[in-house]
Amino acid sequence: MAEGALFHLAGKVLELLGSLILQEVKLTFGVKTEIENLTNTVSTIQAVILDAEKQSSHGHQIKDWLRKLKDVLHNADDLLDDFSTEVLLHKVMTKKVRLFSSSSNSLLALSHKMAHEIKAVRERLNAIAKDKEDFHFIQSSLEPQVMNRDRETYSFVLEEEIFGREKDKKAITEHLFDGNVLENISIIPIVVIGGLGKTTLAQLVYNDESVKSKFELKLWVCISDIFEVKLIVKEILKQLTKEKFEESLEMLQNWLRENLNGKKILACLGRFVERGQ
C-alpha cells in the first residue's frame, strides 16, 4: 500500500460513518451508539498511522500491526459502503417511492444487522488500538498528499472483454422482465464486496440488446455520498432534455411526472468512490 494510503482509508471509513449518521433515516439508538463508538476508535487509530508507517522499517511487529489494521479497515470500508447503499435504497423506497407497507420492519431488521456487524468490527479495532500502546506512536493530524476523490462512471462497456458475469447478468435481466411484478416501480440492488465489478455488471445489463428493446428510456445516473433528491432529478432532466434546470424541486418533479408518466424507464443509479491504493 502506498505511503499515506492507510491514513486515507481510515479517513474514508470515518466519512462513511458520518454519512450514515447524516442520512435522513431513523436508525435505532443501538446503531447510532455503535457508529459513534467505532468513529472514536478509528479516529484514535488514524492519529498514529503516519508515525506507525515511518517506524515500520525498524521492526516486524509494527509491520504486522499495520497489516492487521489494513485488513480490518478494508473490511470496515466494504461493510459500511454496503450499509450506506442499503440505507440509501430504503430511503428511496420509503420516502420517495413508498412501495412497501412493511418499511418500518425492514428498517428495524437492517438496524439490528448493522449494530451487530459494526460492533464486531469495532471489537477487532479495539484490540488493535490496545496493541498500539506498546509502540508509543506519536499522534498526528497532518494529512499526506495522496489523492482520494470521487469518480464519475459511464454506461459504455466492451462486452467481449468481460468474462464470467453471464449468470449474474441473466439473473438481473430476468428480474427486469418479470411480468408478475405488480409495483409501478421496481428496485434491483447490486450489493457486493468492493472491487468485484458492480459497475461492470450494471453496464452489461444497461447495454444488453434485449433490455434496450424493453424500455422506452434508459438513464445512467451517478450520485454522491450525500443523497440529494434535487440533484438527482436535475441530472435526470439534463440527460432527457440536454438542458440545465434551476427550478424548485416541486417544479422539477412535476415536469418528470408530466413527461414520463406511463413510459417504461430503466434508470441505473449508483454511488461510487475511488479508493487511494
N, C-alpha and C positions, 0 to 999 in steps of 0.2 A: 504494500500500500504506500502511495506517495506521501512524502512528508506533509503533515498537516491534514491529511485526508481523514484521519480518525477523529481529529478535533471537529471537523466539519460534519462527520457522520453523527457525532454526539449532538451537534447543533441541529441537524436535520430531525433527530428524534425529539429534541425539545420543541421544534417548530410544529411537529405533528401532534405532540401533547397539547400545546397551546391551541392548535386548530380544533382539536376535539372539545376543549373547554368552551371555545367561542361558538361552536355550532349551535344553531337555534333548535336543538332537540333536547327534551327533558330526560337526560340520563339520570339514573338513580344516584343517591348520595354515595353509595359504596363505590361506584365507578369514579366519581369525581375525587373521592378521597384517594383511591389508588393512583389516579392520574397525577394528583398533587404530590403524593409520596414518591412516585417514580421520577417526577420532574426534579424534586430536591436531590435525589440520588444521582441522576445524570448530571445535574449542574455541578455537584460536588466533584464528580469524577472528571468532568470536562476541564475543570480548573487546573488539573495537574497533568493533563495528557501531553502538552507540549514539552514539559520538563521530563516526563517519562520517556518520550521519544528521544530526547537528547541523551539521556542516560542509558538507553537500551544497548548501546555499543559496548558498555562496560560490564554487562552481566547477562547470563541466560535467564535468570529469574525475572528480570524486568521484561525481557522479550516474551517470555511465557505469559506474564501478566497482561501485556498488550495484546497478545494473540487471543487470550480468553475474553478480554474486553471487546475486541473486534468482533468475535463470534456472537457475543450476546447483543451488542449494539446492532449488528445486522439483523439478528432475529427480531429485536425490538422494532427496527425500522420497517421490516416486512409486515410484522403483526399490526403495528399502528397504521400503516398505509392501508392495509386491508380493512381495518376497523373504520378508518376515515371514509373509505369508499362505501361501506355498509351503512354508516350513519347518513352519508350523503344520499344514498338510494332511498333510505327510509324517509328522509326529509322530502325528497322529490315525490314519493308515492303518497305520503300522508298530507303534506301541506299544499301541494300544487295539483296533484292528480287525484288523491283520495280514492284509491282503488279498493283498499282493504278495510273492512269494518273492524278487524282484529288488530289494528295498528298498535294499540297500547300493549297488547300481549306480546307482539313481535318485538317491540322495543324493550319490554321487560326481559325477554329471553336474551336479546342482544346485550343488554346491560349486565346480566349475570355472567354471560360468556366473557365479556370484556373485563369485568372485575377479576374473574378467576385467572385469565391468561396474563393480564397486566401484572397481577400480584406475583405470578410465577416468575416473570421476567425481573421484577423488582427484587425478589429474593436472591436471584442469581447475581444481580448487580450489587446488592448489599454485601454479598460475600467478597466480591471483587473490590468494592470500596473499602472494606475492612482490611484486606490484604495490602492495600496501598500504604497503610500507615507504617509498614515495615521498611518502606523505601525512602521515607521523608522527602517526598517530592515538593517542589516549590510551586505554589499556586500562581496562575497567570490568567489574565482575561484578554490578552492580546491575540488577535486572530491572524493566522498566517495567510499569505497571499495565494490562496487556492480557490479557483472558481468553482461555484456550485450554483447553477442557475436553472430556472425553469426552461423547458424546451417545448416548442410547439411541434405537434405531429402533423402528418399529412395522410391522405387516404390512399395514395398510389403505392402499389407493391408489384414486384415481378414474381408472379405466381410460380413460374417454372423454376425459380431459385429457392422455393420454400418446400421443405420435406417434413413428413411426419405429422402434419396438422389436419389431415383429411377427416379423421374421426371426429375431432373437436368441431371442425367447420360444419360437418354434416349434422351434428347434434344441435348446433345453433340454428342452422337453416331450417331444420325440422320444426323447431320452436316457432320460428318466424312464419312458417307456412301452416301452422296448426289451425285447422278450421274450427276446432272445438272451443277455442278461447272466446269467452263472452265479453271480456272487458274491452272498452274502446281504446285503451292504451295498455300495451304490454311492455314490461321492462325485463330485459335479459342481462343480468350482471356477469361480467367476466372477472372473476377474482381468483388470482393465483399468486404464488410466491414471486417476488420481484425478479425480473430477468428471464422469465420463462415465455415471453412473447405474447403478452396481452394485446399489444398494438398490432403485431403481425397477424394474429388471429382475427382481430376486428377488421383489418384491411382485407384479408382474404374473403370474409363474409360480405363486406361492403362492395367489393368488386366482382362478386360472383354473378355470372350472366343470368342465372335463374332468379336471383334476388333483384337484379335490375328490372326484370320483366314484371315483377310482382308489385312494385312500388311506383307511384306517380312522381314522388320526390324523394331525394336522398340528401342528407346533410351530415357533414363531418365537423363536429364542434369540440374544441379543446377548452377546458375550464380550469381555473386556477385553484389553489388550495382553499381559498376563501370563496364559499358558494354565494354568488350574487346573481339572482334571477334576472335582473335588468340587463346585466352584461351578456348573459346567455341569450336572452331574447334579441338583443341588439345584433349579436353575431349571427343568429339565425336569419334575421331580416336582411342583414348585409349580404349573406350568401344567396338569399332568394331574389333580392332586387338589385344587388351591386351598388346600393346606396347606403349612406350613413344616416342613422336616426338619433335624434336628441330629445324626443318626446318623453312624456312621463310613462311609467310602467303600465298604467291603466290604458293609455292610448296604444302602446305597443302590443299589449295583449289583445285589445280589441281588433287591431289590424290583423294579427295572426288568426284570430277566430273567423274574421270575415273572409280571409283569403285561403285558409287551409281547411275550413270545415268540410267534412265529407270526403277528403282526399286521404289516400293511403300513403303514409310517410314513414321512411326509415331514418332515424336520427342516431348517429353514433356519438355519444358524449363520453369524454374521458378526462381524467386528471392525471397529468404526467409530470414527474420531476426527475431531472438528471442527477445522478449521484457523482460526486467527485471521487475518483478511484485512484 
